[in-house]
Amino acid sequence: MADLAVSTSTIDGFFRRWEASGAAERANYSMFLNELCDLLDVPRPDPAGPDDEKNAYVFERAVPFPNPDGSTTVKRIDLYKRDCFVLEAKQGSDRVEAAEPFSLTPPRRMRRGTAVRGTAGWDAAMYEAKGQAELYVRNLPASEHNPPFIIVADVGHSMELFSDFSRQGRTYIPFPDPRTHRLKLHDLAEAEIRERLKQVWTEPLALDPSRRTAKVTREVAAKLAELARSLEHSSYAPDLVAHFLMRCLFTFFAEDVGLLPKNCFTAMLSRLREEGRITAFSDVAGSLWATMKTGGFSPIPMQSVLRFNGGLFHQATALSLTDEQSGC
């Protein structure tokens, strides 16, 4: 994942400028988002024009809401980018510390904004903001595809990402998951987080897990096909190669899900390659697979392994690999 070329001083300056903001949503949100765009190295929004069909990336994008009497009420999206996102901005406030006992200086009064951050009221306000953004999505013109993302921003504090890669505009779920969809201001210090947000702005569908999984699956399939052809050219019978590759794939799977000690097979393969002893792979893997057939102690992970029935390891043949084949 590409790092964004942003200096530490630039990031620190952005934090200092915005972490003290609070309760002035209308005054702050466009300035904050413009500076966020600079940090992400994406263009700032365009000036809005009178023709909403041309307002593809603007603040205050007008959206007509139908009324029961047939009239319409125009509401405005805080920030809209066609085919990318609808962003609803709020601004909470931090808790105000109580004055010291017997102090002659009263505590400074602050506007409360949306709600006090870290409270149930603030969580409810963020949830309501998501609902408002979903209403905007449903009232966009039919000619515009629903955006894959909704962003709820508490200016200077956090951003919450919600995705609907089906683009039906009906079910926006936390992205990438409910534990990590809320990005705090200081999370932007991480290049990976900045890159994620940049993709929301520039290439949101690239974040669709199904597309990434399909891409990885295609790449793995291509590598396996390449390895199978190479082994067959080494005079191994196709059915022997197929069963060997199935045993390899299952062993990788077993160590990933905890049926085998974590990374025992991967580490063994890497160690043999690093030490220039890949010719020993057939003996080492064959020993592990023979133990997996019966269960018991294996010298490969130096501990007992489970018994794997079903016939996959009845023939525990491991083929000899060349350095080139082991890197497939």
Secondary structure by P-SEA (a helix, b strand, c coil): cccccccaaaaaaaaaacccccccccccaaaaaaaaaaaacccccccccccccccccccbbbbbbbccccbbbbbbbcccccccbbbbbbbbbccccccccccccccccccccccccccaaaaaaaaaaaaaaaaaaaacccccccccbbbbbccccbbbbbbcccccccccccccccccccccccccccaaaaaaaaaaacccccccaaaaaaaaaaaaaaaaaaaaaaaaaacccaaaaaaaaaaaaaaaaaaaacccccaaaaaaaaaaaaaccccaaaaaaaaaaaaaacccccccccbbbbbbcccccccbbbbbbccccccc
